[in-house]
Amino acid sequence: MEDKSIIEKVSITEIYVPPEFSEHLDRALVRLAYLFPEFQVSQSDLDQLTIRVRHTPKLDTEAFSRELHHALAREKIRSEGEPLRRALLHSIFER
């Protein structure tokens, strides 16, 4: 019996990550994994601020890029607000 599975072409898109967000990239990608499970992301060999996204051509890379930058901003805010959040919780619950 012949295997009639269709092999889809794989595209590679590179997305620039601004330097101020580079330390938040790993956590942002974990958050996005549930939205875009079909995307395979790797860091570019040439530039640490560029990621390579492997995907089928029919997937929306512009939506992925928007969601990535949104997740990076959220992760940066979460990370920078952590000391304040801890201090606030400590002052409330340590009475």
PDB file of N, CA, C and O in Angstrom:
ATOM      1  N   MET A   1       0.841  -1.184   0.000  1.00  0.00           N
ATOM      2  CA  MET A   1       0.000   0.000   0.000  1.00  0.00           C
ATOM      3  C   MET A   1       0.887   1.249   0.000  1.00  0.00           C
ATOM      4  O   MET A   1       1.849   1.340   0.762  1.00  0.00           O
ATOM      5  N   GLU A   2       0.558   2.176  -0.838  1.00  0.00           N
ATOM      6  CA  GLU A   2       1.333   3.401  -0.945  1.00  0.00           C
ATOM      7  C   GLU A   2       1.031   4.362   0.189  1.00  0.00           C
ATOM      8  O   GLU A   2      -0.108   4.489   0.639  1.00  0.00           O
ATOM      9  N   ASP A   3       2.080   5.036   0.639  1.00  0.00           N
ATOM     10  CA  ASP A   3       1.896   6.072   1.656  1.00  0.00           C
ATOM     11  C   ASP A   3       1.554   7.361   0.931  1.00  0.00           C
ATOM     12  O   ASP A   3       2.385   7.915   0.211  1.00  0.00           O
ATOM     13  N   LYS A   4       0.344   7.833   1.119  1.00  0.00           N
ATOM     14  CA  LYS A   4      -0.105   9.031   0.412  1.00  0.00           C
ATOM     15  C   LYS A   4      -0.093  10.265   1.304  1.00  0.00           C
ATOM     16  O   LYS A   4      -0.821  11.225   1.053  1.00  0.00           O
ATOM     17  N   SER A   5       0.733  10.237   2.343  1.00  0.00           N
ATOM     18  CA  SER A   5       0.803  11.413   3.211  1.00  0.00           C
ATOM     19  C   SER A   5       1.458  12.563   2.459  1.00  0.00           C
ATOM     20  O   SER A   5       2.369  12.370   1.654  1.00  0.00           O
ATOM     21  N   ILE A   6       0.989  13.703   2.732  1.00  0.00           N
ATOM     22  CA  ILE A   6       1.505  14.903   2.077  1.00  0.00           C
ATOM     23  C   ILE A   6       2.588  15.506   2.956  1.00  0.00           C
ATOM     24  O   ILE A   6       2.374  15.777   4.138  1.00  0.00           O
ATOM     25  N   ILE A   7       3.731  15.705   2.369  1.00  0.00           N
ATOM     26  CA  ILE A   7       4.828  16.344   3.092  1.00  0.00           C
ATOM     27  C   ILE A   7       4.733  17.837   2.819  1.00  0.00           C
ATOM     28  O   ILE A   7       4.873  18.296   1.685  1.00  0.00           O
ATOM     29  N   GLU A   8       4.492  18.572   3.885  1.00  0.00           N
ATOM     30  CA  GLU A   8       4.345  20.019   3.716  1.00  0.00           C
ATOM     31  C   GLU A   8       5.716  20.688   3.700  1.00  0.00           C
ATOM     32  O   GLU A   8       6.636  20.278   4.407  1.00  0.00           O
ATOM     33  N   LYS A   9       5.825  21.691   2.904  1.00  0.00           N
ATOM     34  CA  LYS A   9       7.036  22.489   2.831  1.00  0.00           C
ATOM     35  C   LYS A   9       7.214  23.223   4.155  1.00  0.00           C
ATOM     36  O   LYS A   9       6.246  23.695   4.750  1.00  0.00           O
ATOM     37  N   VAL A  10       8.447  23.313   4.603  1.00  0.00           N
ATOM     38  CA  VAL A  10       8.745  24.015   5.842  1.00  0.00           C
ATOM     39  C   VAL A  10       9.405  25.343   5.505  1.00  0.00           C
ATOM     40  O   VAL A  10      10.348  25.401   4.716  1.00  0.00           O
ATOM     41  N   SER A  11       8.901  26.397   6.107  1.00  0.00           N
ATOM     42  CA  SER A  11       9.478  27.727   5.923  1.00  0.00           C
ATOM     43  C   SER A  11      10.230  28.117   7.190  1.00  0.00           C
ATOM     44  O   SER A  11       9.931  27.632   8.281  1.00  0.00           O
ATOM     45  N   ILE A  12      11.187  28.980   7.030  1.00  0.00           N
ATOM     46  CA  ILE A  12      11.930  29.502   8.174  1.00  0.00           C
ATOM     47  C   ILE A  12      11.809  31.017   8.153  1.00  0.00           C
ATOM     48  O   ILE A  12      12.124  31.666   7.155  1.00  0.00           O
ATOM     49  N   THR A  13      11.353  31.564   9.258  1.00  0.00           N
ATOM     50  CA  THR A  13      11.216  33.005   9.407  1.00  0.00           C
ATOM     51  C   THR A  13      12.116  33.445  10.550  1.00  0.00           C
ATOM     52  O   THR A  13      12.151  32.797  11.596  1.00  0.00           O
ATOM     53  N   GLU A  14      12.835  34.528  10.363  1.00  0.00           N
ATOM     54  CA  GLU A  14      13.668  35.066  11.431  1.00  0.00           C
ATOM     55  C   GLU A  14      12.972  36.274  12.039  1.00  0.00           C
ATOM     56  O   GLU A  14      12.454  37.137  11.330  1.00  0.00           O
ATOM     57  N   ILE A  15      12.971  36.317  13.369  1.00  0.00           N
ATOM     58  CA  ILE A  15      12.325  37.408  14.100  1.00  0.00           C
ATOM     59  C   ILE A  15      13.348  38.035  15.028  1.00  0.00           C
ATOM     60  O   ILE A  15      14.001  37.347  15.813  1.00  0.00           O
ATOM     61  N   TYR A  16      13.476  39.336  14.929  1.00  0.00           N
ATOM     62  CA  TYR A  16      14.407  40.091  15.773  1.00  0.00           C
ATOM     63  C   TYR A  16      13.810  40.299  17.157  1.00  0.00           C
ATOM     64  O   TYR A  16      12.633  40.627  17.302  1.00  0.00           O
ATOM     65  N   VAL A  17      14.649  40.100  18.174  1.00  0.00           N
ATOM     66  CA  VAL A  17      14.256  40.341  19.560  1.00  0.00           C
ATOM     67  C   VAL A  17      15.094  41.511  20.074  1.00  0.00           C
ATOM     68  O   VAL A  17      16.320  41.410  20.109  1.00  0.00           O
ATOM     69  N   PRO A  18      14.462  42.622  20.475  1.00  0.00           N
ATOM     70  CA  PRO A  18      15.219  43.767  20.974  1.00  0.00           C
ATOM     71  C   PRO A  18      16.093  43.371  22.168  1.00  0.00           C
ATOM     72  O   PRO A  18      15.687  42.532  22.972  1.00  0.00           O
ATOM     73  N   PRO A  19      17.285  43.962  22.295  1.00  0.00           N
ATOM     74  CA  PRO A  19      18.219  43.565  23.349  1.00  0.00           C
ATOM     75  C   PRO A  19      17.638  43.650  24.761  1.00  0.00           C
ATOM     76  O   PRO A  19      17.989  42.837  25.617  1.00  0.00           O
ATOM     77  N   GLU A  20      16.763  44.611  25.017  1.00  0.00           N
ATOM     78  CA  GLU A  20      16.212  44.761  26.366  1.00  0.00           C
ATOM     79  C   GLU A  20      15.275  43.616  26.753  1.00  0.00           C
ATOM     80  O   GLU A  20      14.899  43.482  27.917  1.00  0.00           O
ATOM     81  N   PHE A  21      14.899  42.791  25.766  1.00  0.00           N
ATOM     82  CA  PHE A  21      14.011  41.662  26.031  1.00  0.00           C
ATOM     83  C   PHE A  21      14.718  40.310  25.956  1.00  0.00           C
ATOM     84  O   PHE A  21      14.099  39.278  26.216  1.00  0.00           O
ATOM     85  N   SER A  22      15.992  40.298  25.609  1.00  0.00           N
ATOM     86  CA  SER A  22      16.688  39.026  25.361  1.00  0.00           C
ATOM     87  C   SER A  22      16.691  38.104  26.579  1.00  0.00           C
ATOM     88  O   SER A  22      16.588  36.888  26.418  1.00  0.00           O
ATOM     89  N   GLU A  23      16.806  38.639  27.776  1.00  0.00           N
ATOM     90  CA  GLU A  23      16.825  37.784  28.962  1.00  0.00           C
ATOM     91  C   GLU A  23      15.454  37.189  29.287  1.00  0.00           C
ATOM     92  O   GLU A  23      15.356  36.282  30.114  1.00  0.00           O
ATOM     93  N   HIS A  24      14.414  37.682  28.655  1.00  0.00           N
ATOM     94  CA  HIS A  24      13.058  37.204  28.909  1.00  0.00           C
ATOM     95  C   HIS A  24      12.555  36.262  27.811  1.00  0.00           C
ATOM     96  O   HIS A  24      11.422  35.783  27.870  1.00  0.00           O
ATOM     97  N   LEU A  25      13.391  36.003  26.824  1.00  0.00           N
ATOM     98  CA  LEU A  25      12.964  35.234  25.657  1.00  0.00           C
ATOM     99  C   LEU A  25      12.526  33.814  26.005  1.00  0.00           C
ATOM    100  O   LEU A  25      11.476  33.368  25.542  1.00  0.00           O
ATOM    101  N   ASP A  26      13.294  33.108  26.799  1.00  0.00           N
ATOM    102  CA  ASP A  26      12.957  31.711  27.102  1.00  0.00           C
ATOM    103  C   ASP A  26      11.588  31.575  27.756  1.00  0.00           C
ATOM    104  O   ASP A  26      10.793  30.719  27.368  1.00  0.00           O
ATOM    105  N   ARG A  27      11.318  32.405  28.733  1.00  0.00           N
ATOM    106  CA  ARG A  27      10.016  32.333  29.422  1.00  0.00           C
ATOM    107  C   ARG A  27       8.872  32.747  28.505  1.00  0.00           C
ATOM    108  O   ARG A  27       7.785  32.173  28.570  1.00  0.00           O
ATOM    109  N   ALA A  28       9.107  33.731  27.660  1.00  0.00           N
ATOM    110  CA  ALA A  28       8.063  34.159  26.721  1.00  0.00           C
ATOM    111  C   ALA A  28       7.739  33.040  25.732  1.00  0.00           C
ATOM    112  O   ALA A  28       6.576  32.835  25.385  1.00  0.00           O
ATOM    113  N   LEU A  29       8.753  32.325  25.284  1.00  0.00           N
ATOM    114  CA  LEU A  29       8.511  31.228  24.344  1.00  0.00           C
ATOM    115  C   LEU A  29       7.745  30.088  25.000  1.00  0.00           C
ATOM    116  O   LEU A  29       6.914  29.445  24.358  1.00  0.00           O
ATOM    117  N   VAL A  30       8.018  29.838  26.262  1.00  0.00           N
ATOM    118  CA  VAL A  30       7.264  28.809  26.978  1.00  0.00           C
ATOM    119  C   VAL A  30       5.798  29.203  27.057  1.00  0.00           C
ATOM    120  O   VAL A  30       4.916  28.364  26.870  1.00  0.00           O
ATOM    121  N   ARG A  31       5.533  30.477  27.334  1.00  0.00           N
ATOM    122  CA  ARG A  31       4.148  30.956  27.401  1.00  0.00           C
ATOM    123  C   ARG A  31       3.438  30.835  26.051  1.00  0.00           C
ATOM    124  O   ARG A  31       2.230  30.606  26.002  1.00  0.00           O
ATOM    125  N   LEU A  32       4.180  30.987  24.967  1.00  0.00           N
ATOM    126  CA  LEU A  32       3.574  30.947  23.633  1.00  0.00           C
ATOM    127  C   LEU A  32       3.409  29.528  23.089  1.00  0.00           C
ATOM    128  O   LEU A  32       2.700  29.325  22.104  1.00  0.00           O
ATOM    129  N   ALA A  33       4.037  28.573  23.701  1.00  0.00           N
ATOM    130  CA  ALA A  33       4.015  27.205  23.168  1.00  0.00           C
ATOM    131  C   ALA A  33       2.601  26.650  23.040  1.00  0.00           C
ATOM    132  O   ALA A  33       2.320  25.866  22.133  1.00  0.00           O
ATOM    133  N   TYR A  34       1.713  27.050  23.940  1.00  0.00           N
ATOM    134  CA  TYR A  34       0.348  26.528  23.852  1.00  0.00           C
ATOM    135  C   TYR A  34      -0.445  27.187  22.724  1.00  0.00           C
ATOM    136  O   TYR A  34      -1.370  26.578  22.187  1.00  0.00           O
ATOM    137  N   LEU A  35      -0.103  28.407  22.362  1.00  0.00           N
ATOM    138  CA  LEU A  35      -0.810  29.094  21.275  1.00  0.00           C
ATOM    139  C   LEU A  35      -0.330  28.645  19.900  1.00  0.00           C
ATOM    140  O   LEU A  35      -1.111  28.572  18.952  1.00  0.00           O
ATOM    141  N   PHE A  36       0.953  28.348  19.804  1.00  0.00           N
ATOM    142  CA  PHE A  36       1.564  27.999  18.525  1.00  0.00           C
ATOM    143  C   PHE A  36       2.371  26.703  18.666  1.00  0.00           C
ATOM    144  O   PHE A  36       3.593  26.725  18.522  1.00  0.00           O
ATOM    145  N   PRO A  37       1.707  25.580  18.944  1.00  0.00           N
ATOM    146  CA  PRO A  37       2.453  24.331  19.151  1.00  0.00           C
ATOM    147  C   PRO A  37       3.171  23.833  17.894  1.00  0.00           C
ATOM    148  O   PRO A  37       4.118  23.052  17.988  1.00  0.00           O
ATOM    149  N   GLU A  38       2.725  24.283  16.725  1.00  0.00           N
ATOM    150  CA  GLU A  38       3.328  23.813  15.486  1.00  0.00           C
ATOM    151  C   GLU A  38       4.595  24.568  15.098  1.00  0.00           C
ATOM    152  O   GLU A  38       5.280  24.174  14.155  1.00  0.00           O
ATOM    153  N   PHE A  39       4.915  25.639  15.805  1.00  0.00           N
ATOM    154  CA  PHE A  39       6.122  26.401  15.525  1.00  0.00           C
ATOM    155  C   PHE A  39       7.299  25.770  16.250  1.00  0.00           C
ATOM    156  O   PHE A  39       7.176  25.375  17.409  1.00  0.00           O
ATOM    157  N   GLN A  40       8.431  25.674  15.581  1.00  0.00           N
ATOM    158  CA  GLN A  40       9.665  25.228  16.207  1.00  0.00           C
ATOM    159  C   GLN A  40      10.608  26.421  16.228  1.00  0.00           C
ATOM    160  O   GLN A  40      10.943  26.974  15.180  1.00  0.00           O
ATOM    161  N   VAL A  41      11.033  26.812  17.411  1.00  0.00           N
ATOM    162  CA  VAL A  41      11.841  28.019  17.555  1.00  0.00           C
ATOM    163  C   VAL A  41      13.250  27.648  17.980  1.00  0.00           C
ATOM    164  O   VAL A  41      13.436  26.812  18.864  1.00  0.00           O
ATOM    165  N   SER A  42      14.235  28.261  17.360  1.00  0.00           N
ATOM    166  CA  SER A  42      15.622  28.095  17.765  1.00  0.00           C
ATOM    167  C   SER A  42      16.317  29.442  17.658  1.00  0.00           C
ATOM    168  O   SER A  42      15.866  30.338  16.945  1.00  0.00           O
ATOM    169  N   GLN A  43      17.415  29.566  18.374  1.00  0.00           N
ATOM    170  CA  GLN A  43      18.153  30.820  18.339  1.00  0.00           C
ATOM    171  C   GLN A  43      19.086  30.804  17.133  1.00  0.00           C
ATOM    172  O   GLN A  43      19.680  29.776  16.806  1.00  0.00           O
ATOM    173  N   SER A  44      19.202  31.927  16.494  1.00  0.00           N
ATOM    174  CA  SER A  44      20.067  32.047  15.326  1.00  0.00           C
ATOM    175  C   SER A  44      21.520  31.856  15.740  1.00  0.00           C
ATOM    176  O   SER A  44      21.934  32.313  16.806  1.00  0.00           O
ATOM    177  N   ASP A  45      22.280  31.190  14.906  1.00  0.00           N
ATOM    178  CA  ASP A  45      23.699  30.975  15.199  1.00  0.00           C
ATOM    179  C   ASP A  45      24.492  32.268  15.109  1.00  0.00           C
ATOM    180  O   ASP A  45      25.477  32.452  15.823  1.00  0.00           O
ATOM    181  N   LEU A  46      24.066  33.152  14.241  1.00  0.00           N
ATOM    182  CA  LEU A  46      24.832  34.360  13.969  1.00  0.00           C
ATOM    183  C   LEU A  46      24.528  35.503  14.920  1.00  0.00           C
ATOM    184  O   LEU A  46      25.395  36.330  15.201  1.00  0.00           O
ATOM    185  N   ASP A  47      23.323  35.551  15.407  1.00  0.00           N
ATOM    186  CA  ASP A  47      22.895  36.705  16.198  1.00  0.00           C
ATOM    187  C   ASP A  47      22.039  36.227  17.356  1.00  0.00           C
ATOM    188  O   ASP A  47      21.011  35.584  17.142  1.00  0.00           O
ATOM    189  N   GLN A  48      22.444  36.529  18.568  1.00  0.00           N
ATOM    190  CA  GLN A  48      21.695  36.088  19.740  1.00  0.00           C
ATOM    191  C   GLN A  48      20.371  36.823  19.883  1.00  0.00           C
ATOM    192  O   GLN A  48      19.542  36.430  20.704  1.00  0.00           O
ATOM    193  N   LEU A  49      20.153  37.861  19.118  1.00  0.00           N
ATOM    194  CA  LEU A  49      18.918  38.622  19.209  1.00  0.00           C
ATOM    195  C   LEU A  49      17.943  38.287  18.083  1.00  0.00           C
ATOM    196  O   LEU A  49      16.960  38.996  17.870  1.00  0.00           O
ATOM    197  N   THR A  50      18.217  37.223  17.380  1.00  0.00           N
ATOM    198  CA  THR A  50      17.329  36.778  16.312  1.00  0.00           C
ATOM    199  C   THR A  50      16.964  35.321  16.574  1.00  0.00           C
ATOM    200  O   THR A  50      17.829  34.493  16.859  1.00  0.00           O
ATOM    201  N   ILE A  51      15.675  35.021  16.473  1.00  0.00           N
ATOM    202  CA  ILE A  51      15.262  33.629  16.599  1.00  0.00           C
ATOM    203  C   ILE A  51      14.783  33.137  15.247  1.00  0.00           C
ATOM    204  O   ILE A  51      14.274  33.915  14.441  1.00  0.00           O
ATOM    205  N   ARG A  52      14.944  31.863  15.003  1.00  0.00           N
ATOM    206  CA  ARG A  52      14.468  31.230  13.780  1.00  0.00           C
ATOM    207  C   ARG A  52      13.221  30.445  14.109  1.00  0.00           C
ATOM    208  O   ARG A  52      13.202  29.665  15.061  1.00  0.00           O
ATOM    209  N   VAL A  53      12.192  30.647  13.332  1.00  0.00           N
ATOM    210  CA  VAL A  53      10.932  29.950  13.534  1.00  0.00           C
ATOM    211  C   VAL A  53      10.683  29.054  12.330  1.00  0.00           C
ATOM    212  O   VAL A  53      10.549  29.536  11.205  1.00  0.00           O
ATOM    213  N   ARG A  54      10.620  27.735  12.573  1.00  0.00           N
ATOM    214  CA  ARG A  54      10.298  26.779  11.510  1.00  0.00           C
ATOM    215  C   ARG A  54       8.801  26.520  11.551  1.00  0.00           C
ATOM    216  O   ARG A  54       8.236  26.259  12.613  1.00  0.00           O
ATOM    217  N   HIS A  55       8.166  26.594  10.394  1.00  0.00           N
ATOM    218  CA  HIS A  55       6.714  26.460  10.342  1.00  0.00           C
ATOM    219  C   HIS A  55       6.280  26.107   8.931  1.00  0.00           C
ATOM    220  O   HIS A  55       7.058  26.211   7.983  1.00  0.00           O
ATOM    221  N   THR A  56       5.041  25.691   8.807  1.00  0.00           N
ATOM    222  CA  THR A  56       4.496  25.476   7.478  1.00  0.00           C
ATOM    223  C   THR A  56       4.049  26.834   6.931  1.00  0.00           C
ATOM    224  O   THR A  56       3.671  27.716   7.701  1.00  0.00           O
ATOM    225  N   PRO A  57       4.087  27.002   5.639  1.00  0.00           N
ATOM    226  CA  PRO A  57       3.773  28.309   5.050  1.00  0.00           C
ATOM    227  C   PRO A  57       2.383  28.840   5.372  1.00  0.00           C
ATOM    228  O   PRO A  57       2.184  30.055   5.380  1.00  0.00           O
ATOM    229  N   LYS A  58       1.422  27.974   5.637  1.00  0.00           N
ATOM    230  CA  LYS A  58       0.064  28.451   5.874  1.00  0.00           C
ATOM    231  C   LYS A  58      -0.127  29.088   7.248  1.00  0.00           C
ATOM    232  O   LYS A  58      -1.165  29.701   7.498  1.00  0.00           O
ATOM    233  N   LEU A  59       0.837  28.960   8.130  1.00  0.00           N
ATOM    234  CA  LEU A  59       0.696  29.533   9.466  1.00  0.00           C
ATOM    235  C   LEU A  59       1.035  31.014   9.449  1.00  0.00           C
ATOM    236  O   LEU A  59       1.843  31.471   8.640  1.00  0.00           O
ATOM    237  N   ASP A  60       0.415  31.749  10.344  1.00  0.00           N
ATOM    238  CA  ASP A  60       0.510  33.206  10.369  1.00  0.00           C
ATOM    239  C   ASP A  60       1.716  33.666  11.187  1.00  0.00           C
ATOM    240  O   ASP A  60       1.647  33.752  12.413  1.00  0.00           O
ATOM    241  N   THR A  61       2.815  33.960  10.501  1.00  0.00           N
ATOM    242  CA  THR A  61       4.026  34.383  11.207  1.00  0.00           C
ATOM    243  C   THR A  61       3.891  35.800  11.765  1.00  0.00           C
ATOM    244  O   THR A  61       4.538  36.135  12.758  1.00  0.00           O
ATOM    245  N   GLU A  62       3.068  36.627  11.144  1.00  0.00           N
ATOM    246  CA  GLU A  62       2.859  37.981  11.678  1.00  0.00           C
ATOM    247  C   GLU A  62       2.153  37.908  13.025  1.00  0.00           C
ATOM    248  O   GLU A  62       2.500  38.648  13.946  1.00  0.00           O
ATOM    249  N   ALA A  63       1.180  37.036  13.150  1.00  0.00           N
ATOM    250  CA  ALA A  63       0.491  36.860  14.436  1.00  0.00           C
ATOM    251  C   ALA A  63       1.462  36.316  15.473  1.00  0.00           C
ATOM    252  O   ALA A  63       1.438  36.740  16.629  1.00  0.00           O
ATOM    253  N   PHE A  64       2.317  35.380  15.069  1.00  0.00           N
ATOM    254  CA  PHE A  64       3.305  34.845  16.005  1.00  0.00           C
ATOM    255  C   PHE A  64       4.249  35.939  16.475  1.00  0.00           C
ATOM    256  O   PHE A  64       4.553  36.030  17.665  1.00  0.00           O
ATOM    257  N   SER A  65       4.709  36.761  15.559  1.00  0.00           N
ATOM    258  CA  SER A  65       5.623  37.856  15.906  1.00  0.00           C
ATOM    259  C   SER A  65       4.962  38.831  16.878  1.00  0.00           C
ATOM    260  O   SER A  65       5.582  39.250  17.856  1.00  0.00           O
ATOM    261  N   ARG A  66       3.703  39.194  16.613  1.00  0.00           N
ATOM    262  CA  ARG A  66       2.976  40.096  17.522  1.00  0.00           C
ATOM    263  C   ARG A  66       2.838  39.472  18.903  1.00  0.00           C
ATOM    264  O   ARG A  66       3.096  40.124  19.915  1.00  0.00           O
ATOM    265  N   GLU A  67       2.431  38.208  18.941  1.00  0.00           N
ATOM    266  CA  GLU A  67       2.260  37.517  20.220  1.00  0.00           C
ATOM    267  C   GLU A  67       3.589  37.369  20.951  1.00  0.00           C
ATOM    268  O   GLU A  67       3.642  37.474  22.177  1.00  0.00           O
ATOM    269  N   LEU A  68       4.665  37.123  20.200  1.00  0.00           N
ATOM    270  CA  LEU A  68       5.988  37.005  20.815  1.00  0.00           C
ATOM    271  C   LEU A  68       6.383  38.306  21.483  1.00  0.00           C
ATOM    272  O   LEU A  68       6.821  38.301  22.634  1.00  0.00           O
ATOM    273  N   HIS A  69       6.236  39.422  20.782  1.00  0.00           N
ATOM    274  CA  HIS A  69       6.625  40.708  21.356  1.00  0.00           C
ATOM    275  C   HIS A  69       5.728  41.080  22.533  1.00  0.00           C
ATOM    276  O   HIS A  69       6.191  41.692  23.496  1.00  0.00           O
ATOM    277  N   HIS A  70       4.463  40.720  22.464  1.00  0.00           N
ATOM    278  CA  HIS A  70       3.555  40.965  23.585  1.00  0.00           C
ATOM    279  C   HIS A  70       3.979  40.119  24.795  1.00  0.00           C
ATOM    280  O   HIS A  70       4.001  40.616  25.922  1.00  0.00           O
ATOM    281  N   ALA A  71       4.311  38.858  24.563  1.00  0.00           N
ATOM    282  CA  ALA A  71       4.748  37.983  25.653  1.00  0.00           C
ATOM    283  C   ALA A  71       6.075  38.460  26.245  1.00  0.00           C
ATOM    284  O   ALA A  71       6.289  38.367  27.454  1.00  0.00           O
ATOM    285  N   LEU A  72       6.959  38.969  25.394  1.00  0.00           N
ATOM    286  CA  LEU A  72       8.233  39.507  25.899  1.00  0.00           C
ATOM    287  C   LEU A  72       7.998  40.704  26.816  1.00  0.00           C
ATOM    288  O   LEU A  72       8.619  40.815  27.873  1.00  0.00           O
ATOM    289  N   ALA A  73       7.103  41.594  26.406  1.00  0.00           N
ATOM    290  CA  ALA A  73       6.800  42.771  27.233  1.00  0.00           C
ATOM    291  C   ALA A  73       6.166  42.345  28.552  1.00  0.00           C
ATOM    292  O   ALA A  73       6.528  42.870  29.605  1.00  0.00           O
ATOM    293  N   ARG A  74       5.241  41.415  28.514  1.00  0.00           N
ATOM    294  CA  ARG A  74       4.601  40.924  29.746  1.00  0.00           C
ATOM    295  C   ARG A  74       5.611  40.271  30.671  1.00  0.00           C
ATOM    296  O   ARG A  74       5.571  40.475  31.884  1.00  0.00           O
ATOM    297  N   GLU A  75       6.513  39.490  30.106  1.00  0.00           N
ATOM    298  CA  GLU A  75       7.521  38.805  30.918  1.00  0.00           C
ATOM    299  C   GLU A  75       8.496  39.803  31.539  1.00  0.00           C
ATOM    300  O   GLU A  75       8.932  39.625  32.676  1.00  0.00           O
ATOM    301  N   LYS A  76       8.833  40.844  30.798  1.00  0.00           N
ATOM    302  CA  LYS A  76       9.730  41.881  31.337  1.00  0.00           C
ATOM    303  C   LYS A  76       9.048  42.603  32.491  1.00  0.00           C
ATOM    304  O   LYS A  76       9.672  42.839  33.526  1.00  0.00           O
ATOM    305  N   ILE A  77       7.790  42.953  32.329  1.00  0.00           N
ATOM    306  CA  ILE A  77       7.034  43.619  33.393  1.00  0.00           C
ATOM    307  C   ILE A  77       6.929  42.720  34.622  1.00  0.00           C
ATOM    308  O   ILE A  77       7.119  43.171  35.751  1.00  0.00           O
ATOM    309  N   ARG A  78       6.624  41.436  34.390  1.00  0.00           N
ATOM    310  CA  ARG A  78       6.521  40.483  35.501  1.00  0.00           C
ATOM    311  C   ARG A  78       7.853  40.360  36.240  1.00  0.00           C
ATOM    312  O   ARG A  78       7.891  40.355  37.470  1.00  0.00           O
ATOM    313  N   SER A  79       8.922  40.264  35.491  1.00  0.00           N
ATOM    314  CA  SER A  79      10.250  40.103  36.072  1.00  0.00           C
ATOM    315  C   SER A  79      10.685  41.347  36.854  1.00  0.00           C
ATOM    316  O   SER A  79      11.202  41.242  37.967  1.00  0.00           O
ATOM    317  N   GLU A  80      10.472  42.506  36.268  1.00  0.00           N
ATOM    318  CA  GLU A  80      10.880  43.747  36.936  1.00  0.00           C
ATOM    319  C   GLU A  80      10.002  44.082  38.132  1.00  0.00           C
ATOM    320  O   GLU A  80      10.447  44.770  39.051  1.00  0.00           O
ATOM    321  N   GLY A  81       8.759  43.605  38.133  1.00  0.00           N
ATOM    322  CA  GLY A  81       7.854  43.875  39.246  1.00  0.00           C
ATOM    323  C   GLY A  81       7.953  42.872  40.381  1.00  0.00           C
ATOM    324  O   GLY A  81       7.344  43.068  41.433  1.00  0.00           O
ATOM    325  N   GLU A  82       8.714  41.795  40.183  1.00  0.00           N
ATOM    326  CA  GLU A  82       8.815  40.737  41.186  1.00  0.00           C
ATOM    327  C   GLU A  82       9.317  41.232  42.547  1.00  0.00           C
ATOM    328  O   GLU A  82       8.713  40.876  43.559  1.00  0.00           O
ATOM    329  N   PRO A  83      10.387  42.031  42.629  1.00  0.00           N
ATOM    330  CA  PRO A  83      10.845  42.503  43.949  1.00  0.00           C
ATOM    331  C   PRO A  83       9.773  43.327  44.679  1.00  0.00           C
ATOM    332  O   PRO A  83       9.591  43.177  45.888  1.00  0.00           O
ATOM    333  N   LEU A  84       9.087  44.170  43.966  1.00  0.00           N
ATOM    334  CA  LEU A  84       8.026  44.979  44.572  1.00  0.00           C
ATOM    335  C   LEU A  84       6.876  44.093  45.045  1.00  0.00           C
ATOM    336  O   LEU A  84       6.335  44.297  46.132  1.00  0.00           O
ATOM    337  N   ARG A  85       6.510  43.122  44.234  1.00  0.00           N
ATOM    338  CA  ARG A  85       5.440  42.198  44.593  1.00  0.00           C
ATOM    339  C   ARG A  85       5.810  41.397  45.847  1.00  0.00           C
ATOM    340  O   ARG A  85       4.975  41.217  46.734  1.00  0.00           O
ATOM    341  N   ARG A  86       7.038  40.922  45.922  1.00  0.00           N
ATOM    342  CA  ARG A  86       7.505  40.174  47.100  1.00  0.00           C
ATOM    343  C   ARG A  86       7.501  41.050  48.348  1.00  0.00           C
ATOM    344  O   ARG A  86       7.077  40.612  49.417  1.00  0.00           O
ATOM    345  N   ALA A  87       7.976  42.293  48.208  1.00  0.00           N
ATOM    346  CA  ALA A  87       8.006  43.205  49.352  1.00  0.00           C
ATOM    347  C   ALA A  87       6.597  43.506  49.843  1.00  0.00           C
ATOM    348  O   ALA A  87       6.349  43.555  51.047  1.00  0.00           O
ATOM    349  N   LEU A  88       5.695  43.703  48.925  1.00  0.00           N
ATOM    350  CA  LEU A  88       4.303  43.973  49.279  1.00  0.00           C
ATOM    351  C   LEU A  88       3.682  42.778  50.008  1.00  0.00           C
ATOM    352  O   LEU A  88       3.051  42.947  51.052  1.00  0.00           O
ATOM    353  N   LEU A  89       3.856  41.608  49.477  1.00  0.00           N
ATOM    354  CA  LEU A  89       3.317  40.411  50.125  1.00  0.00           C
ATOM    355  C   LEU A  89       3.966  40.170  51.485  1.00  0.00           C
ATOM    356  O   LEU A  89       3.301  39.748  52.431  1.00  0.00           O
ATOM    357  N   HIS A  90       5.240  40.432  51.575  1.00  0.00           N
ATOM    358  CA  HIS A  90       5.947  40.278  52.853  1.00  0.00           C
ATOM    359  C   HIS A  90       5.383  41.247  53.886  1.00  0.00           C
ATOM    360  O   HIS A  90       5.149  40.867  55.033  1.00  0.00           O
ATOM    361  N   SER A  91       5.163  42.496  53.483  1.00  0.00           N
ATOM    362  CA  SER A  91       4.650  43.485  54.448  1.00  0.00           C
ATOM    363  C   SER A  91       3.216  43.184  54.882  1.00  0.00           C
ATOM    364  O   SER A  91       2.830  43.508  56.004  1.00  0.00           O
ATOM    365  N   ILE A  92       2.434  42.572  54.011  1.00  0.00           N
ATOM    366  CA  ILE A  92       1.047  42.245  54.342  1.00  0.00           C
ATOM    367  C   ILE A  92       0.971  41.033  55.252  1.00  0.00           C
ATOM    368  O   ILE A  92       0.222  41.041  56.229  1.00  0.00           O
ATOM    369  N   PHE A  93       1.721  40.008  54.952  1.00  0.00           N
ATOM    370  CA  PHE A  93       1.560  38.734  55.663  1.00  0.00           C
ATOM    371  C   PHE A  93       2.528  38.535  56.825  1.00  0.00           C
ATOM    372  O   PHE A  93       2.441  37.523  57.521  1.00  0.00           O
ATOM    373  N   GLU A  94       3.425  39.450  57.049  1.00  0.00           N
ATOM    374  CA  GLU A  94       4.389  39.290  58.142  1.00  0.00           C
ATOM    375  C   GLU A  94       3.976  40.074  59.385  1.00  0.00           C
ATOM    376  O   GLU A  94       4.833  40.369  60.218  1.00  0.00           O
ATOM    377  N   ARG A  95       2.735  40.413  59.540  1.00  0.00           N
ATOM    378  CA  ARG A  95       2.289  41.168  60.717  1.00  0.00           C
ATOM    379  C   ARG A  95       2.014  40.264  61.854  1.00  0.00           C
ATOM    380  O   ARG A  95       1.629  40.724  62.929  1.00  0.00           O
TER     381      ARG A  95
END
